[in-house]
């Protein structure tokens, strides 16, 4: 199927062609007709499936077809999303797909001066993409109201729940017109999210693509056993491989992200950290540097990385395994996007073995162990069955360049990538 088969208007098709997009992803192919038909939508879709375009494209088309020229712009569409980074990226998508429609959007998020945002609202705008806190602040100050909203999108609903935003979301819902089209996107559907969806949606059409157990099938996954104190040295060792030109690295804590970034910088590897304690300007600058390839390694915590969408990212490295197995899928889903191949390396120490078992249970497969590196975990059996002695200590010096070895040190390399929105 191609976008030209979805009854899209020429201005949007022209934008998609300019972006190099011809074929919709499954969630786009299923969701766009539903939204264009005016139905509410309940979509269970993982990060990296192209869900932003699944709602942005039909919302743009509706607004384009309904717009009365010469009329002052009123906010007709609201997209609510949990993080600032994701809000910015969604707004960028609206701008890209709608560049020939004349439909305008703005993004509202906290951590920055509100004056530029309120000035934009004063001039009039068609679409608002917002995080809950800043939206409620500006509503309380009288800078905007939601009386004219015709299209409401709740994105990353499960992450809203995880981050404690449900109270704010419900306050915003209470301010929306009863008559509207609502689109609900969530990667998982725990009971609380199912209940919330039932309260928001009216006879929704349901779309479910890429179940959590299959999102990882196209990603080359590897486990590397390593003692906790040697993780940074193993990371530097991995990055000696020139094929890893660009990598997103995950840590469990903000402090850990800063520590890893500083360590890599001392090894002359360009790296920046991104997490909730960084200012919004610092986070956006780090993300832009990573996207432009000025920075080779971006070290992130889970919440900060939610919504990071980088074209042709081939490598994700988990320095720490996450406590929640679903988070592992979200992390490695930063690569292998839209059907393309990717590689994920995950470090595991003795204390993290139960976390690895939970991950393997969720994805219904064993993650292959990659041995042959110079920092094996003390007492860990290799693939050949031999127990290793204690690994080399973390000396703080650059690790030697890895040698590719038959049967042990084999890197999965991404194949050619087909770009999709």
Residue pairs with C-beta under 8 A, 6 or more apart in sequence:
1 23
1 24
1 29
2 22
2 23
2 24
3 13
3 16
3 21
3 22
3 23
3 24
4 13
6 24
6 29
6 32
6 33
6 36
7 33
7 36
8 16
8 32
8 57
8 61
9 61
9 64
9 65
9 101
11 64
11 98
11 100
11 101
12 57
12 60
12 61
12 64
12 97
12 98
12 100
12 101
14 100
15 96
15 97
15 98
15 99
15 100
15 101
16 22
16 57
16 97
16 421
18 99
19 96
19 97
19 419
19 421
20 419
21 53
21 419
21 420
21 421
23 418
23 420
24 32
24 50
24 53
24 420
25 49
25 50
25 53
25 54
25 209
25 338
25 339
25 420
25 421
26 49
26 209
26 210
27 43
27 45
27 49
27 50
27 51
27 54
27 207
27 209
27 210
28 50
28 51
28 53
28 54
28 57
28 421
30 207
30 209
31 41
31 43
31 51
31 54
31 55
31 58
31 183
31 207
32 54
32 57
32 58
34 41
34 205
34 207
35 41
35 54
35 55
35 58
35 59
35 62
35 181
35 183
36 58
36 61
36 62
38 181
39 181
39 203
39 204
39 205
40 181
40 182
40 183
40 184
40 201
40 202
40 203
40 204
40 205
41 55
41 182
41 183
41 184
41 201
41 204
41 205
41 206
41 207
42 184
42 197
42 201
42 204
42 205
42 206
42 207
43 51
43 54
43 183
43 184
43 185
43 186
43 206
43 207
43 208
43 209
44 186
44 187
44 188
44 189
44 206
44 207
44 208
44 209
45 51
45 54
45 185
45 187
45 207
45 208
45 209
45 210
46 187
46 209
46 210
46 212
46 215
46 329
46 330
46 333
47 187
47 306
47 307
47 330
47 333
47 334
48 215
48 309
48 333
48 334
48 336
48 337
48 338
49 209
49 210
49 338
50 338
50 420
50 421
51 155
51 185
52 89
52 90
52 93
52 155
52 309
52 421
53 93
53 97
53 421
54 185
55 79
55 153
55 155
55 183
55 185
56 90
56 93
56 94
56 97
56 98
57 97
57 421
59 77
59 127
59 151
59 153
60 94
60 97
60 98
60 101
60 103
62 150
62 151
62 181
63 76
63 77
63 101
63 103
63 126
63 127
63 151
64 98
64 101
64 102
64 103
66 76
67 102
67 103
67 126
72 124
73 104
73 123
73 124
73 125
73 126
74 124
74 126
74 148
75 121
75 125
75 126
75 127
75 128
75 144
75 146
75 148
75 149
76 126
76 127
76 148
76 149
76 150
76 151
77 126
77 127
77 128
77 149
77 150
77 151
77 152
77 153
78 127
78 128
78 130
78 146
78 149
78 151
78 152
78 153
78 176
79 87
79 90
79 127
79 128
79 129
79 130
79 153
79 155
80 130
80 131
80 132
80 135
80 152
80 153
80 154
80 155
80 160
80 169
80 172
81 87
81 90
81 129
81 130
81 131
81 155
81 156
81 307
82 131
82 132
82 155
82 156
82 159
82 160
82 163
82 165
82 306
83 131
83 156
83 159
83 303
83 304
83 306
83 307
84 109
84 110
84 111
84 131
84 280
84 283
84 284
85 274
85 283
85 284
85 287
85 304
85 305
85 306
85 307
85 308
86 155
86 156
86 306
86 307
87 107
87 108
87 109
87 129
87 130
87 131
87 307
88 107
88 109
88 284
89 307
89 308
89 309
90 107
90 129
90 155
90 307
91 105
91 106
91 107
91 129
93 421
94 103
94 105
94 127
94 129
95 105
97 421
98 105
103 126
103 127
104 124
104 125
104 126
104 127
105 125
105 126
105 127
105 128
105 129
106 117
106 120
106 121
106 125
106 127
106 128
106 129
107 117
107 128
107 129
107 130
108 117
108 128
108 129
108 130
108 131
108 134
108 135
108 138
109 130
109 131
109 134
109 280
110 131
110 133
110 134
110 137
110 280
111 279
111 280
112 280
112 281
114 134
114 137
114 138
114 143
117 134
117 138
118 138
118 141
118 143
121 128
121 138
121 143
121 144
122 143
128 135
128 144
132 160
132 165
132 168
132 169
132 172
133 168
135 172
136 168
136 171
136 172
138 144
139 145
139 146
139 172
139 175
145 175
146 172
146 175
146 176
146 177
147 177
148 177
149 176
149 177
149 180
150 177
150 180
150 181
151 180
151 181
151 183
152 176
152 180
152 181
152 182
152 183
152 200
153 182
153 183
153 184
153 185
154 160
154 169
154 182
154 183
154 184
154 185
154 200
155 185
156 185
156 186
156 187
156 306
156 307
157 184
157 185
157 186
157 193
157 196
157 197
158 186
158 187
158 188
158 189
158 190
158 193
159 187
159 306
160 166
160 169
161 190
161 192
161 193
161 196
163 303
166 192
166 196
169 196
173 199
173 200
182 200
182 201
182 202
182 204
184 197
184 200
184 201
184 204
186 193
186 197
187 212
187 326
187 330
188 212
188 326
189 197
197 204
212 326
212 329
212 362
212 363
213 362
213 363
213 364
215 329
215 333
215 336
216 329
216 332
216 333
216 336
216 344
216 363
216 365
218 336
218 339
218 340
218 341
218 342
219 332
219 333
219 335
219 336
219 341
219 342
219 343
219 344
220 341
220 342
220 343
220 344
220 412
220 413
221 332
221 343
221 344
221 346
221 367
221 368
222 343
222 344
222 345
222 346
222 367
222 368
222 369
222 370
222 412
223 346
223 348
223 356
223 367
223 368
223 369
223 370
224 234
224 345
224 346
224 347
224 348
224 369
224 370
224 371
224 373
225 347
225 348
225 349
225 369
225 371
225 376
225 377
225 380
226 234
226 347
226 348
226 349
226 373
226 375
226 376
226 377
226 391
227 349
227 350
227 375
227 377
227 378
227 390
227 391
228 349
228 351
229 393
229 394
230 375
230 391
230 392
230 393
230 394
231 319
231 320
231 347
231 349
232 259
232 260
232 263
232 319
232 394
233 375
233 392
233 394
233 395
233 399
234 347
234 373
234 375
234 399
235 249
235 260
235 263
235 264
235 317
235 319
235 347
236 263
236 264
236 267
236 269
236 398
236 399
237 373
237 374
237 375
237 399
237 400
237 402
238 244
238 317
238 345
238 402
239 247
239 264
239 267
239 269
239 296
239 297
240 398
240 399
240 400
240 401
240 402
241 401
241 402
241 411
243 411
243 413
244 314
244 315
245 293
245 296
245 314
246 290
246 293
246 296
246 297
246 310
246 313
246 314
246 315
247 296
247 297
247 298
247 315
247 316
247 317
248 290
248 297
248 298
248 300
248 305
248 308
248 310
248 313
248 315
248 316
248 317
248 334
248 335
249 260
249 271
249 297
249 298
249 299
249 300
249 316
249 317
249 318
249 319
250 299
250 300
250 301
250 302
250 305
250 316
250 317
250 318
250 319
250 320
250 322
250 331
251 257
251 259
251 260
251 299
251 300
251 301
251 319
251 320
252 301
252 320
252 322
252 323
253 301
253 320
254 275
254 276
254 277
254 301
256 319
256 320
257 273
257 274
257 275
257 299
257 300
257 301
257 304
258 273
258 275
258 299
260 271
260 273
260 299
260 319
261 271
261 272
261 273
261 297
261 299
263 396
264 270
264 271
264 297
264 299
265 271
266 396
267 398
268 398
269 296
269 297
270 294
270 295
270 296
270 297
271 295
271 296
271 297
271 298
271 299
272 286
272 289
272 290
272 295
272 297
272 298
272 299
273 286
273 298
273 299
273 300
274 283
274 286
274 287
274 298
274 299
274 300
274 301
274 304
274 305
275 283
275 300
275 301
275 303
275 304
276 301
276 303
276 304
278 286
278 304
283 304
286 295
286 298
287 298
287 308
289 295
290 298
290 310
291 310
291 311
298 308
300 308
302 322
302 327
302 330
302 331
305 331
305 334
306 330
308 334
309 337
310 334
311 419
312 340
312 417
312 419
313 334
313 335
313 337
313 342
314 335
314 341
314 342
314 343
314 413
314 414
315 335
315 342
315 343
315 344
315 345
316 331
316 332
316 334
316 335
316 342
316 343
316 344
316 345
317 344
317 345
317 346
317 347
318 328
318 331
318 332
318 344
318 345
318 346
318 347
319 347
320 347
320 352
321 328
321 346
321 347
321 348
321 352
321 355
321 356
321 359
322 328
322 331
322 355
323 355
325 355
325 358
325 359
325 361
325 362
325 363
326 362
328 346
328 359
328 362
328 363
329 362
329 363
331 344
332 342
332 344
335 342
335 343
335 344
335 414
336 342
338 418
338 419
338 420
339 418
339 420
340 414
340 415
340 416
340 417
340 418
341 412
341 413
341 414
341 415
341 417
342 414
343 411
343 412
343 413
343 414
345 370
346 356
346 367
348 355
348 356
348 377
349 377
350 377
356 367
359 367
360 366
360 367
369 382
369 383
370 408
370 409
370 410
371 382
371 383
371 384
371 388
371 408
371 409
372 382
372 405
372 408
372 409
373 402
373 409
374 391
374 392
374 399
374 400
375 391
375 392
375 399
376 382
376 388
376 389
376 391
377 388
377 391
378 388
378 389
378 390
378 391
379 387
379 388
380 387
380 388
381 387
381 388
382 388
382 408
383 407
383 408
402 409
403 409
404 410
404 411
